[in-house]
Amino acid sequence: MRLADILLPRLLLTFSLGFVALSPQLANAHSGLPPEPAYLGEIRRGTDGNLTVTPSDNSSTAEAPGQRVLRVGLRQTYATIAAAARAARDGDTVEIDSGDYVGDVAIWNQDNLIIRGVGGPVRLFANGRHVERKGIWIVRGGRITVENLSFHDSKVEHRNGAGIRFEKGHLIIRNCGFFDNENGILTHNDETSELDIENSEFARNGYGDGQTHNIYVGSIKRFRMTGSYSHHANVGQLVKSRARESHIVYNRLTDETGRASYEIDLPSGGIAYVIGNIIQQGPNATNGHLISFGVEGYKWNENTLYLINNTLIDNRPSGGWFLLLKSGPASVHAVNNLLHGPDTLNPADRPNAKTKPDGQLPGIYENNQRVRLDEFVHPENYDYALKPASRLRNTAIAVGKPALTVKQQYRHPMGLMDISKPVRHPGAIQIDTNAQNQNSAL
């Protein structure tokens, strides 16, 4: 056999293999092999010793949503939160390693995004920085969930800096804290937006001018707050909401020794469900009312305040009132509340209306019981569970609507516990637990 007959097939094979390496899709199409998979990232060992996949920043845009995890931290792909915010796409998850992030401000525009702290406390300190002169973060996307983070010291030149400025979308805040900002959370007035706050803490927010608050919700579609602790606002409100619907259920709203104004302010009316809350006005309160409703005029078509199974404590030495109401197209449905203080909820119990500095509204006022401090377990620790021997135990009445029936209870310092049995007592606390005696470590 000639030498050429031996070498020529080998040269052709070598050329063919080289062509496969340069153009795998074309080669595989001719060979019948499946296409080569896209590059998805690198395998790395995390700080916990576990192997994880770090997605490629240049991964294909055809990648299925919800598959990428962007990690932020000292030894992670992104050294700053701001860098991760710029890189994040719809459907991503951003995980932030424990630690302090100083001056690391960001804007979030994505949809179906989860941002969470991992591995321990994650604290964001403004340190004089802000985005668009608004706050530490701006959220103006679709559905965005924020978990396990705390926001501190947001201040801007016009005295309205927020831990989070929420402008548009559906924002879910879970297991977060907001401390020493000019506003904890401040929203815009987009009437399609929704805000949920779950198991979170707010303290010492407010510039001190009475115009800034722990929580300030604008004219949005729906606001929901559960299992949360708001306290010690700096002159402003513990919770202020202008939303069409406000669901403020199973929280502790206690100013304690602070100088807050209203504990709950609902100045535009709307449908407000205030159910199963511990609401306390401290002796140094700058405003004599615990709850206001419609005082700036009724903006919405429907305006009803449902005040069900709350414990209302007025510790102001004098001039304290449970409700500040404005007459108009609105009503009140108040049932099974416990009341400590000189005021009452029932308009029929006020024969001399001229002595009352607010309006009155028609509605249902039933079984709102006065209570002495010595009937509570530990009122000095803001534990307002009724003692076993209290005359008020087992005196709750049916509220008439399943949607108004208490099903859970606030658990201090943040969170909820289920109530397995039907409601028996007026007030917010159906089950006495040792957790009620604990105070939050700020």
C-alpha positions as CSV (number, residue, x, y, z in Angstrom):
1,M,0.0,0.0,0.0
2,R,1.2,3.5,-0.9
3,L,2.1,5.9,2.0
4,A,-0.5,8.4,0.6
5,D,-3.2,5.8,1.0
6,I,-2.4,5.6,4.8
7,L,-1.9,9.3,5.6
8,L,-4.8,10.8,3.7
9,P,-7.6,9.3,5.8
10,R,-5.8,10.3,9.0
11,L,-5.4,13.9,7.7
12,L,-9.0,14.0,6.8
13,L,-10.0,12.7,10.3
14,T,-7.8,15.3,12.0
15,F,-9.3,18.1,10.0
16,S,-12.8,16.8,10.8
17,L,-12.1,16.7,14.6
18,G,-10.7,20.2,14.5
19,F,-13.8,21.4,12.7
20,V,-16.0,19.8,15.4
21,A,-14.1,21.8,18.1
22,L,-14.6,25.0,16.2
23,S,-18.2,24.5,15.3
24,P,-19.9,21.9,17.7
25,Q,-23.5,22.8,16.7
26,L,-22.8,22.2,13.0
27,A,-20.7,19.1,13.6
28,N,-23.3,17.6,16.0
29,A,-26.1,18.2,13.4
30,H,-24.2,16.1,10.9
31,S,-23.2,13.5,13.5
32,G,-26.7,13.0,15.0
33,L,-25.4,13.9,18.5
34,P,-27.5,16.2,20.8
35,P,-26.5,19.9,20.9
36,E,-23.8,20.9,23.4
37,P,-25.3,22.4,26.6
38,A,-25.0,26.1,27.3
39,Y,-22.5,27.3,29.8
40,L,-24.4,28.0,33.1
41,G,-21.6,29.0,35.5
42,E,-19.0,27.7,37.9
43,I,-19.0,25.3,40.8
44,R,-17.5,27.0,43.9
45,R,-17.1,26.2,47.6
46,G,-19.0,28.7,49.8
47,T,-17.9,30.0,53.2
48,D,-20.0,27.2,54.8
49,G,-17.9,24.6,53.0
50,N,-20.7,23.5,50.7
51,L,-20.4,23.4,46.9
52,T,-22.7,25.8,45.0
53,V,-23.2,26.9,41.4
54,T,-22.4,30.5,40.7
55,P,-24.2,31.6,37.5
56,S,-22.4,33.2,34.7
57,D,-23.0,36.9,34.3
58,N,-23.0,36.2,30.5
59,S,-25.5,33.4,30.7
60,S,-28.0,33.0,27.9
61,T,-31.1,35.3,27.9
62,A,-33.1,32.2,27.0
63,E,-32.4,30.8,30.5
64,A,-35.5,29.9,32.4
65,P,-36.6,32.6,34.9
66,G,-36.0,32.0,38.6
67,Q,-32.9,29.9,38.2
68,R,-30.2,32.5,39.0
69,V,-29.0,33.2,42.5
70,L,-26.8,36.4,42.8
71,R,-24.6,36.3,45.9
72,V,-23.4,39.4,47.7
73,G,-20.5,39.5,50.2
74,L,-16.8,39.7,50.8
75,R,-16.0,36.5,49.0
76,Q,-18.9,36.4,46.6
77,T,-19.5,37.3,43.0
78,Y,-20.8,40.8,43.9
79,A,-19.0,42.8,46.5
80,T,-21.9,45.3,46.9
81,I,-25.6,45.3,47.0
82,A,-25.7,48.1,44.4
83,A,-23.8,45.9,41.9
84,A,-26.2,43.0,42.4
85,A,-29.2,45.4,41.9
86,R,-27.8,46.5,38.5
87,A,-27.2,42.9,37.4
88,A,-30.4,41.3,38.7
89,R,-33.1,40.3,36.2
90,D,-36.7,39.3,36.6
91,G,-37.1,36.0,38.5
92,D,-33.7,36.2,40.2
93,T,-32.9,35.7,43.9
94,V,-30.3,37.9,45.5
95,E,-28.7,36.5,48.7
96,I,-26.7,38.9,50.9
97,D,-24.1,37.5,53.3
98,S,-24.3,38.6,57.0
99,G,-22.4,41.8,57.9
100,D,-22.7,45.6,57.8
101,Y,-23.2,47.3,54.4
102,V,-22.3,51.0,54.8
103,G,-23.5,53.5,52.2
104,D,-24.5,50.7,49.9
105,V,-27.6,52.2,48.4
106,A,-29.6,50.7,45.5
107,I,-32.6,50.9,43.1
108,W,-34.7,47.8,42.4
109,N,-36.8,47.7,39.2
110,Q,-37.3,44.0,38.6
111,D,-40.3,41.7,38.8
112,N,-40.6,38.4,40.7
113,L,-37.5,39.1,42.6
114,I,-36.4,37.9,46.1
115,I,-33.8,39.7,48.1
116,R,-32.8,38.1,51.4
117,G,-30.1,38.2,54.0
118,V,-28.4,34.9,54.8
119,G,-26.0,33.6,57.4
120,G,-26.8,36.1,60.2
121,P,-27.7,39.7,60.6
122,V,-27.5,41.9,57.5
123,R,-27.5,45.6,58.4
124,L,-27.6,48.5,55.9
125,F,-26.4,51.8,57.2
126,A,-27.0,54.9,55.1
127,N,-23.9,56.8,56.4
128,G,-25.1,59.9,54.6
129,R,-25.7,58.3,51.3
130,H,-29.0,57.9,49.4
131,V,-30.5,57.2,46.0
132,E,-32.3,60.1,44.3
133,R,-32.4,62.0,47.6
134,K,-35.0,59.5,48.8
135,G,-33.5,56.7,50.9
136,I,-31.3,53.7,51.2
137,W,-33.4,51.7,48.7
138,I,-35.9,52.6,46.1
139,V,-38.3,49.9,45.0
140,R,-40.2,50.5,41.8
141,G,-40.7,47.1,40.1
142,G,-43.2,44.3,40.1
143,R,-43.5,41.7,42.9
144,I,-40.4,42.1,45.1
145,T,-39.8,40.3,48.4
146,V,-37.3,41.6,51.0
147,E,-36.3,39.3,53.9
148,N,-34.0,39.3,56.9
149,L,-32.5,42.8,56.5
150,S,-32.4,45.9,58.6
151,F,-32.2,49.5,57.5
152,H,-30.6,52.3,59.5
153,D,-30.0,56.0,59.7
154,S,-31.5,57.2,56.4
155,K,-31.4,61.0,56.2
156,V,-31.7,63.4,53.3
157,E,-31.6,67.2,52.9
158,H,-35.4,67.6,52.8
159,R,-35.8,65.5,56.0
160,N,-37.8,62.7,54.4
161,G,-35.3,60.0,53.9
162,A,-36.6,56.4,54.1
163,G,-35.1,53.0,54.8
164,I,-37.1,51.9,51.8
165,R,-39.0,54.3,49.4
166,F,-41.7,52.1,47.7
167,E,-42.9,53.6,44.5
168,K,-44.7,50.9,42.5
169,G,-45.5,47.2,42.4
170,H,-46.1,44.7,45.1
171,L,-43.6,44.9,47.9
172,I,-43.4,42.2,50.6
173,I,-41.3,43.0,53.7
174,R,-40.6,40.0,55.9
175,N,-38.4,39.6,59.1
176,C,-36.9,43.1,58.6
177,G,-36.1,46.0,60.8
178,F,-36.1,49.8,60.3
179,F,-34.3,51.9,62.9
180,D,-33.4,55.6,63.2
181,N,-34.5,56.7,59.7
182,E,-36.5,59.8,58.9
183,N,-39.2,57.3,57.7
184,G,-39.0,53.6,58.2
185,I,-41.0,52.8,55.0
186,L,-42.4,55.6,52.8
187,T,-44.6,54.8,49.8
188,H,-45.8,56.8,46.8
189,N,-49.5,57.2,45.9
190,D,-49.8,54.7,43.1
191,E,-53.3,53.3,43.5
192,T,-52.3,49.9,41.9
193,S,-49.6,49.2,44.4
194,E,-49.7,46.8,47.4
195,L,-47.5,46.6,50.5
196,D,-47.2,43.6,52.9
197,I,-45.3,43.9,56.1
198,E,-44.8,40.6,58.1
199,N,-42.9,39.9,61.3
200,S,-40.9,43.1,61.3
201,E,-39.8,45.8,63.7
202,F,-39.9,49.6,63.5
203,A,-38.3,52.0,66.1
204,R,-37.1,55.6,66.5
205,N,-38.0,56.6,62.9
206,G,-39.0,60.2,62.3
207,Y,-37.3,63.5,61.9
208,G,-39.1,64.9,64.9
209,D,-41.4,67.3,63.0
210,G,-44.6,65.1,63.2
211,Q,-44.6,64.7,59.4
212,T,-42.3,61.6,59.3
213,H,-43.2,58.2,60.8
214,N,-42.2,54.7,61.5
215,I,-44.5,53.6,58.6
216,Y,-46.0,56.0,56.1
217,V,-48.3,54.4,53.5
218,G,-49.7,56.6,50.7
219,S,-52.9,56.2,48.6
220,I,-52.2,52.7,47.4
221,K,-54.5,49.8,46.7
222,R,-53.8,47.7,49.7
223,F,-51.7,47.7,52.8
224,R,-51.3,44.7,55.1
225,M,-49.3,44.5,58.4
226,T,-49.1,41.4,60.6
227,G,-47.0,40.0,63.4
228,S,-45.0,43.2,63.6
229,Y,-43.7,45.6,66.4
230,S,-43.8,49.3,65.9
231,H,-42.7,51.5,68.8
232,H,-40.9,54.7,70.0
233,A,-41.5,56.8,66.9
234,N,-39.8,60.2,67.0
235,V,-42.9,62.4,67.3
236,G,-44.6,60.8,64.3
237,Q,-47.1,58.0,63.9
238,L,-46.4,54.3,64.7
239,V,-48.5,53.4,61.6
240,K,-50.0,55.8,59.1
241,S,-51.9,54.6,56.0
242,R,-54.0,56.3,53.3
243,A,-54.6,53.0,51.5
244,R,-57.9,52.0,50.0
245,E,-57.7,48.9,52.2
246,S,-55.6,48.7,55.4
247,H,-55.3,45.3,57.1
248,I,-53.5,46.0,60.5
249,V,-53.9,42.7,62.3
250,Y,-52.1,40.9,65.1
251,N,-49.4,43.5,65.9
252,R,-47.9,45.3,68.9
253,L,-48.1,49.1,68.4
254,T,-46.9,50.4,71.7
255,D,-45.1,53.7,72.2
256,E,-44.1,52.7,75.7
257,T,-41.9,55.6,77.0
258,G,-41.6,57.3,73.6
259,R,-43.0,60.5,72.2
260,A,-45.1,59.3,69.3
261,S,-48.2,61.0,68.0
262,Y,-51.1,58.6,66.9
263,E,-50.5,54.9,67.2
264,I,-52.6,54.3,64.1
265,D,-53.5,57.2,61.7
266,L,-55.9,56.5,58.8
267,P,-56.5,60.1,57.6
268,S,-58.2,59.2,54.3
269,G,-60.6,56.6,55.7
270,G,-61.0,53.6,53.4
271,I,-61.7,50.0,54.6
272,A,-59.6,49.5,57.7
273,Y,-59.4,46.1,59.5
274,V,-57.8,46.8,62.9
275,I,-58.0,43.4,64.5
276,G,-56.1,41.6,67.3
277,N,-53.6,44.4,68.1
278,I,-52.0,45.5,71.3
279,I,-52.2,49.3,71.1
280,Q,-50.7,51.5,73.8
281,Q,-50.3,55.2,74.2
282,G,-47.4,56.2,76.4
283,P,-47.4,58.9,79.1
284,N,-45.2,61.2,77.0
285,A,-47.4,61.0,73.8
286,T,-47.5,64.2,71.8
287,N,-51.1,63.6,70.7
288,G,-53.9,62.5,72.9
289,H,-55.5,60.0,70.4
290,L,-54.6,56.3,69.9
291,I,-56.4,55.9,66.5
292,S,-57.6,58.5,64.0
293,F,-59.9,57.8,61.0
294,G,-60.9,60.1,58.2
295,V,-59.6,63.3,59.8
296,E,-58.4,64.7,56.5
297,G,-61.6,63.8,54.6
298,Y,-62.9,60.5,53.1
299,K,-61.0,59.9,49.8
300,W,-62.4,56.4,49.0
301,N,-65.9,55.2,48.0
302,E,-66.2,52.9,51.0
303,N,-65.1,53.9,54.5
304,T,-65.5,51.6,57.4
305,L,-63.3,51.1,60.5
306,Y,-63.5,47.5,61.8
307,L,-62.1,47.6,65.3
308,I,-62.2,44.0,66.6
309,N,-60.6,42.3,69.6
310,N,-57.9,44.9,70.3
311,T,-56.4,45.8,73.6
312,L,-56.3,49.7,73.9
313,I,-54.2,51.1,76.7
314,D,-54.1,54.8,77.4
315,N,-51.3,55.6,79.8
316,R,-51.4,59.4,79.2
317,P,-52.0,61.2,82.5
318,S,-54.9,63.3,81.0
319,G,-56.5,64.3,77.8
320,G,-56.4,60.8,76.2
321,W,-58.9,59.5,73.7
322,F,-59.2,56.1,72.0
323,L,-60.7,57.4,68.7
324,L,-60.5,60.6,66.6
325,L,-63.2,60.5,64.0
326,K,-64.5,62.9,61.3
327,S,-68.2,62.9,60.6
328,G,-69.0,61.9,57.0
329,P,-69.9,58.9,54.8
330,A,-68.3,56.3,57.1
331,S,-69.1,53.9,59.9
332,V,-67.4,52.0,62.8
333,H,-67.7,48.4,63.7
334,A,-66.2,48.0,67.2
335,V,-66.6,44.7,69.1
336,N,-64.7,42.8,71.8
337,N,-62.1,45.5,72.6
338,L,-60.5,45.9,76.0
339,L,-60.2,49.5,77.1
340,H,-57.9,51.0,79.8
341,G,-58.3,54.7,80.2
342,P,-60.9,57.4,80.9
343,D,-62.5,57.2,77.4
344,T,-65.0,54.9,75.9
345,L,-65.8,53.7,72.4
346,N,-69.6,53.9,72.5
347,P,-71.0,57.3,71.5
348,A,-74.1,56.6,73.7
349,D,-71.8,56.7,76.8
350,R,-70.9,60.3,76.1
351,P,-73.9,62.4,77.2
352,N,-72.0,65.6,76.9
353,A,-70.5,65.5,73.4
354,K,-69.2,69.0,73.7
355,T,-66.5,67.7,76.0
356,K,-65.2,65.4,73.2
357,P,-62.8,67.0,70.7
358,D,-63.7,64.7,67.8
359,G,-66.7,63.7,65.7
360,Q,-68.8,60.6,66.0
361,L,-69.8,57.9,63.5
362,P,-72.7,55.5,63.4
363,G,-72.1,51.8,63.5
364,I,-71.9,48.8,65.8
365,Y,-70.4,49.3,69.2
366,E,-70.7,46.1,71.3
367,N,-68.9,44.5,74.2
368,N,-66.1,47.0,74.5
369,Q,-65.1,46.4,78.1
370,R,-63.2,48.7,80.5
371,V,-60.3,47.0,82.3
372,R,-58.1,47.8,85.2
373,L,-54.3,47.4,85.0
374,D,-54.3,45.0,87.9
375,E,-56.4,42.6,85.8
376,F,-53.4,42.1,83.4
377,V,-50.6,39.6,84.0
378,H,-47.6,42.1,83.8
379,P,-48.8,45.5,82.5
380,E,-45.4,47.0,83.5
381,N,-43.8,44.9,80.8
382,Y,-46.6,45.6,78.3
383,D,-48.0,42.1,78.9
384,Y,-51.8,42.6,78.6
385,A,-52.9,39.0,79.0
386,L,-55.9,38.8,81.4
387,K,-55.2,37.1,84.7
388,P,-56.9,33.7,85.2
389,A,-59.2,35.3,87.8
390,S,-60.2,38.3,85.7
391,R,-63.9,38.9,85.5
392,L,-63.5,39.6,81.8
393,R,-62.3,36.2,80.8
394,N,-64.8,34.2,78.7
395,T,-67.0,37.3,77.9
396,A,-66.3,37.6,74.2
397,I,-69.2,37.7,71.8
398,A,-69.6,36.6,68.2
399,V,-68.5,39.3,65.7
400,G,-71.0,38.3,63.0
401,K,-68.6,37.9,60.1
402,P,-66.0,35.1,59.6
403,A,-63.6,37.6,58.1
404,L,-63.6,39.5,61.4
405,T,-63.0,36.5,63.7
406,V,-59.7,36.4,65.4
407,K,-57.6,33.4,64.3
408,Q,-54.1,34.3,65.4
409,Q,-52.2,36.2,68.1
410,Y,-49.1,38.4,68.1
411,R,-46.0,36.8,69.6
412,H,-43.4,39.1,70.9
413,P,-40.9,40.4,69.7
414,M,-42.1,39.6,66.2
415,G,-44.3,36.9,64.8
416,L,-47.7,35.1,65.1
417,M,-49.1,32.1,66.9
418,D,-52.3,30.2,65.9
419,I,-55.4,30.1,68.1
420,S,-56.8,26.6,67.9
421,K,-59.9,27.3,70.0
422,P,-62.8,29.7,69.4
423,V,-62.2,33.3,70.7
424,R,-63.3,33.5,74.4
425,H,-61.9,36.8,75.7
426,P,-62.2,40.4,74.6
427,G,-58.9,42.0,73.7
428,A,-56.0,40.9,71.6
429,I,-54.6,38.1,73.7
430,Q,-56.3,34.7,73.9
431,I,-53.3,32.6,75.0
432,D,-51.0,33.8,77.8
433,T,-47.3,33.0,76.8
434,N,-44.0,33.8,78.4
435,A,-43.0,35.4,75.1
436,Q,-45.2,38.3,76.0
437,N,-42.9,39.2,78.8
438,Q,-39.9,39.7,76.6
439,N,-38.7,43.0,75.2
440,S,-36.9,43.4,71.9
441,A,-33.2,43.9,72.0
442,L,-32.6,46.8,69.7
